[in-house]
Amino acid sequence: MGILSRASYVIRSKLNALLNRAEDPTETLDYSYEQMRDELQDVKQGIADLTTQKKRLEIQKRKLEENVEKHNRQAREAVQQDRDDLARKALEKKKSKMAQIEELEGQIADLNHTQEQLVEKKNTLQGRIEEFRTKKETMKARYEAAEASSRVSEAMTGVGDEMEDVSRSIERAEERTEEMEARAEAMDELQDSGAFEDALSDKDDIDRELDSLSTDSEVDAELETLKGELGKGTETADTGSESTDAEIDAELDEIETEIDGADLEAELEDDIDVGDDVDVDVDADVELEESEAEADADERRN
């Protein structure tokens, strides 16, 4: 096989594949049906033309028959007038017209036979067209049902072209979202670690660390001043530094409770010294209140 033959074969195969992909069975069936209807219309037109031609021959035959009768009368009149020559001419014309009539009768007979054949073919073709029309509609319904079923199956399984595009879009969106989430977490981590400088601040890492140490020193100095005012030693400070915030709150509540109990006891002793008519049950009430205060303190510690 030569190069040109191979190229021609490849081109024809490509065109055939392209036509197969572009071909729609429903459109092909409709087109075939229209072609058959056109053929039927051509047959009907041929029958009409044939019938018209036959009618013309029949009209011409009738005119010739009228001429035959005319020439026959002329021959009789000529014989009656002893004009044999005129009678001979009339009979010759009569004979010529009769020959033409016989020829027309043969043509008319042929046209009738052809017309009958065309009418029979027309009826056969019309029946085939009606049969093809029914089959065409059935095939179209089956094809459309199969196409719809195929689209539904492709949509459910996700193997169709459109569903494949949707799946790819979802995958790209998920990848993009994961990338943005990872980027946001990385930015937060870098921000917390101080790797990024504050765009609105002119301080660097050293300035921020010095500020933090300065703040801690100020807090320690204020704490030592407060301890000096309360008369607490460094030991308490060392122990307190190891305590948690909850333990410190509990100890502060206990101190406040003890202070309130001491104030209450002092007030009660003053009342006993001043009045002689104070009930003996005051001491019991004081002890009860102290026990309740201790219980409240224990609950706060817990």
Secondary structure, 3 states (H helix, E strand, C coil): CCHHHHHHHHHHHHHHHHHHHHCCHHHHHHHHHHHHHHHHHHHHHHHHHHHHHHHHHHHHHHHHHHHHHHHHHHHHHHHHCCCHHHHHHHHHHHHHHHHHHHHHHHHHHHHHHHHHHHHHHHHHHHHHHHHHHHHHHHHHHHHHHHHHHHHHHHHHHCCCHHHHHHHHHHHHHHHHHHHHHHHHHHHHHHHHHCCCCCCCCCCCHHHHHHHHHHHHHHHHHHHHHHHHHHCCCHHHHHHHHHCCHHHHHHHHHHHHHHHHHHHHHHHHHHHHHHCCCCCCCHHHHHHHHHHHHHHHHHHHHC
